[in-house]
Amino acid sequence: MTDRRTLHLPSPYADLTTAETTDTDTGRVTYRFRAPRATGTIVIAPEFRGEDSATPAAIYVQFGENAYNDNDRAERPVINGVTITGGVILTPAEYLDRPDSEYLGLRRSVDRWTSTSAPTATSRYGSAIIRTLVAAWHERPDRDDLIQAAARHAAPRRLADLQRYKIDPIKEQISKLSDELVDHYALAGQLSRLAAEYEATRTNPDQPAPEQSPS
């Protein structure tokens, strides 16, 4: 389902028209937007990179449709004639509460593999669009449902990654350390007996040292 809306940008920019498509399976919301000297697609989705919780607090604001390479994404935003590339990860409530959230250092494509800083005027205009879209996403009545949908969708992959990259290596390390600990305790036992014998000879110098039992 696609919802069409008009969003108000801060002065001096004109209003932004959007066509919003919601994927209730993945929790992603795709915003196709248009304004004077600005058009393109921005996707907002709950973000799990760096998260150690089952549900994410951050979002990824992606410039353009899905593609392996940022610069290959279709419908990347074109602002003041400049094609914006990449995306930003942010925590919506914190981002919207910051006075400096009005400006993001956006990137422009140089070629398929590289990018550079966008002109300041383009970054300011693009930042105003991003902030407005993030605010609209944050105010959605189904926001929590989208976060839960994203958490469920990502859970099998995240669980497999957690098992492979964190749980299994730690279990292997614990097993190795346990074996090492057994060896250390065996040596500690031998040293304890020798230390006791040493203390005994100091207390009674005439007492012969105990015979060592064959090992």
GISUL-V904970 format. One record per backbone hydrogen bond with DSSP energy under -1.0 kcal/mol. CO is the residue of the C=O (numbers start at 1). NH is the residue of the N-H. If there is no record, write none. Layout:
co-><CO;CO>
nh-><NH;NH>
//
This chain:
co-><1;3;5;7;10;16;17;18;19;20;21;23;28;29;30;31;32;33;34;35;37;38;39;40;41;42;43;44;45;48;58;59;60;61;62;69;70;74;75;77;78;79;82;83;86;88;90;91;92;93;98;100;104;106;107;108;114;114;116;119;120;121;122;123;124;125;126;127;128;129;130;131;132;133;134;135;137;140;142;143;144;145;146;147;148;149;150;151;154;155;156;157;158;159;160;161;162;162;163;166;167;168;169;170;171;172;173;174;175;176;177;178;179;180;181;182;183;184;185;186;187;188;189;190;191;192;193;194;195;196;197;198;199;200;204>
nh-><22;20;18;16;13;7;34;5;32;3;30;27;23;44;21;42;19;40;17;38;80;35;78;33;64;31;62;29;60;51;47;90;45;88;43;72;73;65;41;84;39;82;79;109;63;61;59;95;96;97;101;103;106;118;85;116;110;111;108;123;124;125;126;127;128;129;130;131;132;133;134;135;136;137;138;139;140;143;146;147;148;149;150;151;152;153;154;155;158;159;160;161;162;163;164;165;166;167;168;170;171;172;173;174;175;176;177;178;179;180;181;182;183;184;185;186;187;188;189;190;191;192;193;194;195;196;197;198;199;200;201;202;203;204;207>
//
